[in-house]
């Protein structure tokens, strides 16, 4: 999701890096390794839930709201 996939333009890579920094600011417990290994919204929500101890529905809603309008 945040990681470089190869063949992507500089613009896409810069956008993903911005999203990665934004995610780490919103959820400070996410490490750089964490965000580079997350491949989809559900993996992010699971990590947010596991690391923060929040209920599944709450973590899912938070991640879904954060992802709205973002192009990965």
C-alpha positions, 0 to 999 in steps of 0.5 A, spaced: 500 500 500 505 505 502 511 501 499 514 502 492 512 497 487 516 498 481 515 502 475 511 507 479 512 515 477 516 519 482 509 523 483 506 516 485 512 515 490 511 522 493 504 521 494 505 514 497 510 517 502 506 523 504 500 518 506 505 514 509 508 520 513 500 522 515 499 515 517 505 515 522 502 521 525 495 519 526 497 512 529 504 514 532 505 506 534 506 505 526 513 504 525 516 505 518 517 497 517 510 496 519 507 501 514 512 498 508 509 491 509 502 493 509 498 492 503 491 493 504 486 497 508 484 491 512 491 490 514 492 497 516 485 496 520 488 490 523 494 493 525 491 499 528 486 495 532 492 490 535 497 496 537 491 500 540 487 495 543 481 499 540 475 495 538 475 492 531 469 496 528 472 503 531 479 501 528 475 499 521 471 506 521 477 510 523 482 507 517 476 507 512 475 515 514 482 516 513 483 512 507 477 516 503 479 520 497 486 517 497 489 514 491 494 508 492 
